[in-house]
Structure formats: C-alpha cells, structure tokens
Amino acid sequence: MLEIKNSVAVVTGGASGIGLAFAEYWVREGGKVVLADVSESALTQAKADIGEQAVTLVCDVTSEADCRKLAETAMGAFGKINLVAPFAGIIKDGLMLSPDRETGKVVSKMSLEQFRSVIDVNLTGVFLTVRECAEQMINNGDRGLICLISSTGAFGTAGQINYSSTKAAVSVMPKVITAEFFRRGVADRIRCVAVAPGYVATPLLEGMNEKALSRILDNVPIGRLVEPDEIASLVGELYRNEALTGDVYFIHGGLRLSSKG
C-alpha cells in the first residue's frame, strides 16, 4: 500500500472543480501538489487556499512545451512525481446536425472548432500530460499512479459527440498504458487507472433549472449529485491500493442510464 503523506501529485485543471477538490484532499492527507490551469487568477486563489504544499503553473495542456515544463516544474520543486491526474477538460455541447422540425432541413451543425477544441483539451491534453510526467517518473525511479478522468458520457450522450468521443478514448487508455508498461517492466511500480463520474455537484449542474435537475436525479438511486470530495476520496484509495490497475472505476451513485430496472 502506498502512503499519500509526502507524495507528489501533478493535477491539471487544478484550480477549480474536481481538480481543486482533489488537490485540497491530497494536501489534507499530507501530500504535495503541483497545480496546473489556464487561469492564473484561479491558480492564485487555489494557492492561497491550499498553502505552501502547493506549487502552481499556468499551463495549456494542448501545448507540448507547457506539458514538458509542468513535469519539469514538479521535479524541480519536489524531486519526484507519484500521481499524475490530468483532470483538465472542457465541454462544448451541440448536435452534430440539427434539422428544422417543420422543414426537415438541416439548419445548424457542430462546427469543426467545437469538435476539435474538445478533442485537443480532453484527449490530446491528457496524452501530453501523461507522456511528459510518466517519462520523469520512469527516469527517476518513482512509484505511483496515473489516474485519468473518463465519464459515464463515454457510453454516448446526445449533443456530446465531441465530449463522449474523448471520454470513450480515455477509458481505454488504462489498458493500453498498463500493457505497454508491463512489456517494459515498469507496470509493477507505475500503474494506470481511470475514474468515470456520473453527475457531479459542480456550479453548472447545481445552477440548473430545478425541473431539469430533478429529471436527472430521477435516474440516480442515491437521489443526489456526486460530490467532488467523493471523487477525490476514490482517487486517493486507487492510489493507495497497488493491486488496482488497468481499469475504469465508476462513481455515479448507481446511475441508471436506460431505466430504473
């Protein structure tokens, strides 16, 4: 079993949402964090809230140079990397094609920018973050975990062909990375998993129309949204338990995607 105390986590999307909740959890458990985000002001606030155990870096995860700098920053600040948490992500929802209800003709369609920008952050950004940080972990002889964020959206959600595609791709990464590390003799010390949340208590969902939110919760057996702290706790346990690797772990309150069955 690994201990969080004195372990170093690199977290992208670390200035808000699940990333920030996880960083706060990690430090409460005695760890140290390197927080990356595109928002300098949000990082400044996160640093003020978390304290001296956090190092921050403005980072665009779609930039190869920025991701390399992120990994190097972690090594320079703390001398090791034990957890890689590429939690940065965006949503730009929209139907691929939207026919008019009266004429039946297409009146709008998802733009290439809508599709490509989500792919760039949610998929390419994950690849670059993991590649650069894992290189440092291997070369430094570090022990730890790569923990990705998938989603129940990976099963396919209307209006999210861009987002769902990225999350489906991320969900296969733990198997691929584990297989590659196994071939090269490092899978015993660097593991890879993914967590797949359902509906999470973020400002976006909590601010929804009450009726719409109620319809969502009708399909969640626990009767509420998943709290970011609950996701953070799961990631912490996945880190501790060295028998867990190569798989996706769902945290969705028992979400029923098709029926209450």
C-alpha positions in Angstrom: 0.0 0.0 0.0 1.2 3.5 -0.9 1.0 6.4 1.5 -0.2 9.8 0.4 1.9 11.6 3.0 4.9 13.3 1.3 3.8 12.0 -2.1 3.6 14.4 -5.0 0.6 14.8 -7.3 0.5 16.7 -10.6 -3.0 17.9 -11.2 -4.2 19.7 -14.4 -7.5 21.6 -14.3 -6.4 22.0 -10.7 -7.8 25.5 -10.0 -11.4 24.5 -10.0 -14.0 21.7 -9.9 -12.8 18.1 -9.4 -9.2 19.1 -9.8 -9.2 21.6 -7.0 -11.3 19.3 -4.7 -8.7 16.6 -5.3 -5.8 18.9 -4.6 -7.3 20.0 -1.3 -7.9 16.4 -0.3 -4.4 15.3 -1.3 -2.8 18.1 0.9 -5.1 17.3 3.8 -3.8 13.7 3.6 -0.2 15.0 3.9 0.7 15.2 0.2 2.1 17.9 -2.0 0.7 19.1 -5.3 1.6 20.9 -8.5 -1.5 22.6 -9.8 -1.8 23.5 -13.5 -4.5 25.5 -15.1 -5.1 28.1 -17.8 -6.5 30.6 -15.3 -3.7 32.5 -13.5 -6.2 34.2 -11.2 -7.8 30.9 -10.2 -4.4 29.4 -9.5 -3.5 32.3 -7.3 -6.7 31.8 -5.3 -6.1 28.0 -5.1 -2.5 28.5 -3.9 -3.8 30.9 -1.2 -6.4 28.4 -0.1 -4.1 25.3 -0.1 -0.9 26.9 1.2 2.8 26.1 0.9 2.3 22.4 -0.1 1.1 23.6 -3.5 3.1 24.9 -6.4 1.2 26.4 -9.3 1.9 26.8 -13.0 -0.2 28.4 -15.8 -0.3 25.6 -18.4 -2.1 25.0 -21.7 -2.4 21.2 -21.8 -2.6 21.3 -25.6 0.9 22.7 -25.7 3.7 20.1 -25.8 6.1 22.7 -24.4 3.8 23.6 -21.5 3.3 19.9 -20.5 7.0 19.3 -20.6 7.5 22.4 -18.4 4.8 21.1 -16.0 6.6 17.8 -15.5 10.0 19.6 -15.1 8.4 22.0 -12.6 7.2 19.1 -10.4 10.7 17.5 -10.4 12.4 20.8 -9.7 10.0 21.7 -6.8 9.7 18.3 -5.1 12.1 15.9 -6.8 9.6 13.3 -7.7 6.1 12.6 -9.2 3.9 10.0 -7.6 0.5 10.7 -9.0 -0.5 12.2 -12.4 -4.0 13.5 -12.5 -4.8 15.1 -15.9 -8.2 16.4 -14.9 -8.3 19.4 -17.3 -11.3 19.2 -19.6 -13.9 21.3 -21.5 -17.4 20.9 -22.8 -18.8 22.4 -26.0 -22.1 20.7 -26.4 -24.2 20.7 -29.6 -25.9 18.4 -32.0 -23.8 17.2 -34.9 -26.7 18.1 -37.2 -29.9 20.0 -36.3 -32.8 19.6 -38.7 -35.6 22.0 -38.5 -38.7 20.4 -37.0 -41.0 21.9 -39.7 -39.0 21.7 -42.9 -36.8 18.7 -42.0 -33.8 20.5 -43.5 -30.5 21.0 -41.5 -30.4 24.5 -40.1 -27.2 24.1 -38.0 -24.3 21.8 -37.3 -21.5 21.3 -34.9 -18.5 23.4 -36.1 -15.1 21.9 -36.6 -13.8 24.3 -33.8 -16.4 22.9 -31.4 -15.3 19.3 -32.2 -11.6 19.9 -32.4 -11.2 22.1 -29.4 -12.7 19.4 -27.1 -10.5 16.7 -28.7 -7.5 18.9 -28.2 -8.0 19.5 -24.5 -9.8 16.3 -23.3 -7.7 13.8 -25.3 -4.5 15.3 -26.7 -4.0 17.2 -23.4 -4.3 14.0 -21.4 -1.8 12.3 -23.7 0.7 15.0 -23.4 0.4 15.4 -19.7 0.7 11.7 -19.1 3.6 11.2 -21.5 5.7 14.0 -20.1 5.1 13.2 -16.4 5.4 9.4 -16.8 8.8 10.0 -18.5 10.0 11.8 -15.5 8.6 9.1 -13.2 10.3 6.3 -15.1 13.6 8.0 -15.4 13.6 9.0 -11.7 12.5 5.5 -10.4 9.3 6.9 -8.9 6.5 4.7 -7.7 2.8 5.8 -8.2 -0.3 6.1 -10.3 -1.6 7.7 -13.4 -5.3 8.5 -12.8 -7.4 9.6 -15.8 -10.9 11.1 -15.8 -13.4 9.3 -18.1 -17.2 9.8 -17.7 -20.5 7.9 -18.0 -20.7 10.2 -21.1 -18.3 7.7 -22.7 -21.4 5.5 -23.3 -22.6 8.1 -25.7 -24.7 11.2 -24.9 -26.8 13.1 -27.5 -25.4 16.5 -28.1 -21.9 15.5 -26.9 -20.3 13.6 -29.9 -17.1 15.6 -29.2 -17.0 15.1 -25.4 -18.3 11.5 -25.5 -15.7 10.6 -28.0 -12.9 11.9 -25.9 -14.1 10.1 -22.8 -14.6 6.8 -24.6 -11.0 7.1 -25.8 -9.7 7.9 -22.3 -11.5 4.9 -20.9 -9.3 2.5 -23.0 -6.0 4.3 -22.1 -5.5 2.5 -18.7 -5.5 -0.9 -20.5 -3.1 0.3 -23.2 -0.7 2.1 -20.9 -0.7 -0.8 -18.4 0.1 -3.2 -21.3 2.9 -1.0 -22.6 4.4 -0.6 -19.1 4.1 -4.3 -18.5 6.1 -5.0 -21.6 8.8 -2.7 -20.5 9.0 -3.9 -16.9 7.6 -0.8 -15.1 4.0 -1.8 -14.5 4.8 -3.0 -11.1 5.6 0.5 -9.9 3.7 2.8 -12.2 0.0 1.9 -12.5 -2.8 3.5 -14.6 -6.5 3.7 -14.0 -9.4 5.9 -14.8 -12.4 7.1 -12.8 -15.7 7.7 -14.5 -18.0 10.1 -12.7 -21.7 10.5 -13.3 -23.5 13.7 -12.5 -21.2 15.8 -10.2 -22.2 18.7 -7.9 -20.5 21.4 -9.9 -21.8 25.0 -10.2 -23.0 24.2 -13.7 -25.3 21.4 -12.6 -26.3 22.9 -9.3 -27.4 26.1 -11.1 -29.6 24.2 -13.5 -33.4 24.7 -13.7 -34.9 22.8 -10.8 -37.2 20.7 -13.0 -34.3 19.7 -15.3 -32.1 18.7 -12.3 -35.0 16.7 -10.9 -35.2 14.7 -14.1 -31.5 13.9 -13.8 -31.8 12.8 -10.2 -34.8 10.6 -11.1 -32.2 8.2 -12.6 -29.7 8.3 -9.7 -30.6 5.8 -6.9 -28.8 7.7 -4.2 -31.0 10.7 -5.0 -28.4 13.4 -5.3 -25.4 14.5 -7.3 -21.9 13.0 -6.6 -19.8 15.4 -4.5 -16.3 16.3 -5.8 -14.8 15.2 -2.5 -16.2 11.7 -3.0 -14.4 11.5 -6.3 -11.2 12.8 -4.6 -11.5 10.1 -2.0 -11.9 7.4 -4.6 -8.7 8.6 -6.4 -6.9 8.5 -3.1 -7.9 4.9 -2.5 -6.9 3.9 -6.0 -3.5 5.5 -5.3 -3.1 3.6 -2.0 -4.1 0.1 -3.3 -1.3 -1.1 -5.6 -3.4 -4.1 -6.8 -5.6 -1.8 -8.8 -4.5 -1.0 -12.3 -5.6 -1.1 -16.0 -9.3 -0.5 -15.4 -12.0 2.2 -15.2 -13.8 2.7 -11.9 -17.3 4.2 -12.0 -18.6 6.7 -9.4 -22.1 7.7 -10.3 -24.4 7.0 -7.4 -25.8 3.9 -9.2 -26.9 5.9 -12.2 -29.4 4.0 -14.4 -28.8 5.1 -18.0 -31.8 3.4 -19.6 -34.3 2.5 -16.9 -34.8 2.3 -13.1 -34.8 -1.5 -13.6 
